[in-house]
Amino acid sequence: MHWHADWPGMGNLAWRERREHLSALFTMFRRILAETASWTTPHQVWLHIDPTDSSQDAVYLHTANPNSENFPNTFAGVSWDAEVPERLRVFLTDPAWQFGRGEDKWTHFVVRPRSAV
């Protein structure tokens, strides 16, 4: 499952709106990490940020799916411990989080717990 804070893309209009939606995403990210911390079921939680389209920013909760062999997500193409863009630094305050930059079809950013698979 995943959750978008800005499905209509209002954050594309101005940084003020984007910042508010990113704040909501990071709040949801923290909440899901806290609520799943004691799960015994294998799972992954990550946050995806599209630097050019806020409607694509989302928080993901990923578990095995009997209809697909995409668990765990290997984050192919993501370079971890990448430099955090200046505007995102305010959100990345937890040293237990790892920041990555993907450069496949387009640039995107990923945040996950450092202990993630």
Summary of the structure (lengths in Angstrom):
residues: 117
radius of gyration: 14.0
end to end distance: 17.6
largest distance: 41.3
contacts: 296
relative contact order: 0.20
helix: 26%
strand: 29%
